[in-house]
């Protein structure tokens, strides 16, 4: 519980209380405006409490995330939400205290045309781009080619 009383968390708690109080006060203000005949205020009267509920939701989610921060990755209640391998999650693998390193993403390389022969469309497009670069004030419609 001491993790929730750090300076950063105190700012979060205060911000949550201030925002929820302000949003509910604005909702009450919109209800009083709507009751006096402003029909558009009815939409805002329902919108401000939804904003307040969203602030509470985000605060609660961050609070739970902070409190669960010390648990091992595989010890969650849902049982299957982790993408950490089971051998590492239960600590049976050597070096389980180290982070899991995943394989790098492999990208297939497109082969270059043999003998430096370019595609005709690619060559035309490159010529167009070089013309645009050489004529900075010109518009694409001014291209002569």
matplotlib code that plots the C-alpha trace (Angstrom):
import matplotlib.pyplot as plt

x = [0.0, 3.0, 3.2, 0.0, 1.4, 4.3, 4.3, 3.2, 0.3, -0.8, -1.0, -3.1, -5.4, -5.9, -6.4, -9.0, -11.0, -10.8, -11.8, -14.7, -15.9, -15.6, -17.4, -20.2, -20.6, -20.7, -23.3, -25.4, -25.0, -26.2, -29.2, -30.2, -29.8, -31.9, -34.6, -34.8, -35.5, -32.2, -32.9, -29.3, -28.2, -29.9, -27.2, -24.5, -26.2, -25.7, -22.3, -20.5, -21.2, -20.0, -16.7, -16.5, -17.1, -14.4, -11.9, -12.8, -12.4, -8.9, -7.8, -9.1, -7.4, -4.0, -4.4, -5.0, -2.1, 0.3, -0.8, -0.4, 3.1, 5.1, 3.3, 5.0, 3.7, 1.9, 0.2, -2.8, -6.3, -7.5, -4.8, -4.2, -3.7, 0.1, 2.3, 5.3, 6.3, 5.1, 8.6, 9.7, 6.4, 6.6, 10.4, 11.6, 13.7, 17.3, 17.5, 13.8, 14.6, 15.7, 13.2, 12.1, 13.8, 11.7, 12.9, 13.4, 10.9, 12.1, 11.5, 11.6, 13.9, 12.7, 15.4, 16.9, 16.5, 19.5, 22.0, 20.7, 17.6, 14.8, 11.1, 9.8, 7.1, 9.6, 12.0, 9.2, 8.1, 11.7, 12.1, 8.8, 10.1, 13.5, 11.6, 9.5, 12.7, 14.4, 11.3, 10.3, 7.7, 6.0, 2.7, 2.4, 0.1, 2.9, 4.9, 5.6, 6.2]
y = [0.0, 2.3, 2.4, 4.4, 7.2, 8.3, 11.9, 10.9, 8.9, 11.7, 14.0, 11.3, 11.0, 14.7, 15.1, 12.3, 14.0, 17.4, 16.2, 14.1, 17.0, 19.5, 17.2, 16.4, 20.1, 20.9, 18.2, 19.8, 23.2, 21.8, 20.2, 23.6, 25.2, 22.5, 22.9, 26.6, 25.8, 25.2, 21.9, 21.4, 21.3, 17.9, 16.3, 17.9, 17.0, 13.4, 13.8, 15.3, 12.4, 10.0, 12.0, 11.7, 7.9, 7.6, 9.4, 7.0, 4.1, 5.1, 5.9, 2.5, 0.7, 2.4, 1.7, -2.1, -2.1, -0.6, -3.0, -6.0, -4.8, -7.2, -10.4, -12.7, -12.5, -15.8, -15.5, -13.5, -14.7, -15.2, -17.8, -17.2, -13.5, -13.6, -14.2, -15.2, -18.8, -21.2, -22.3, -18.8, -17.8, -20.6, -19.9, -23.4, -22.0, -20.9, -17.2, -16.7, -13.4, -12.0, -10.5, -12.7, -11.8, -12.6, -13.4, -10.4, -9.8, -11.2, -9.1, -10.6, -8.6, -7.9, -8.9, -6.3, -6.7, -8.4, -6.3, -3.0, -3.1, -1.0, -1.4, 1.1, 2.4, 2.9, 4.7, 7.0, 7.7, 8.4, 10.8, 12.6, 12.9, 14.3, 16.8, 17.9, 18.3, 20.3, 22.6, 23.5, 26.1, 23.8, 22.0, 18.3, 19.2, 21.2, 18.0, 17.9, 14.2]
z = [0.0, 0.4, -3.4, -3.5, -1.3, -3.4, -4.6, -8.1, -6.7, -4.4, -7.4, -9.1, -6.1, -5.9, -9.6, -9.5, -6.7, -8.3, -11.7, -10.4, -8.2, -11.1, -13.6, -11.2, -10.4, -14.1, -14.6, -11.8, -13.4, -16.7, -15.0, -13.6, -17.0, -18.6, -16.0, -16.8, -20.5, -22.3, -24.1, -25.3, -21.7, -21.2, -23.3, -21.3, -18.0, -18.9, -20.4, -17.4, -15.1, -17.8, -17.9, -14.1, -14.3, -16.9, -14.6, -11.8, -14.2, -15.3, -11.8, -10.6, -13.5, -12.8, -9.1, -9.7, -12.2, -9.6, -6.9, -9.2, -10.3, -8.1, -9.1, -11.5, -15.1, -15.0, -11.6, -12.9, -11.9, -15.5, -16.2, -19.9, -20.4, -20.4, -23.5, -21.4, -22.0, -19.2, -18.4, -17.6, -15.8, -13.2, -12.6, -13.8, -16.6, -15.9, -15.5, -14.9, -13.2, -16.6, -19.0, -21.9, -25.2, -28.2, -31.7, -34.0, -36.7, -40.0, -43.1, -46.6, -48.9, -52.4, -54.8, -57.0, -60.7, -62.4, -64.3, -62.9, -65.2, -63.7, -64.1, -66.6, -64.3, -61.5, -63.8, -64.9, -61.3, -60.3, -63.2, -62.1, -58.6, -59.7, -61.9, -58.9, -56.8, -59.5, -59.9, -56.3, -57.3, -59.8, -59.2, -60.1, -63.0, -64.6, -65.2, -69.0, -69.2]

ax = plt.figure().add_subplot(projection="3d")
ax.plot(x, y, z, "-o")
ax.set_aspect("equal")
plt.show()
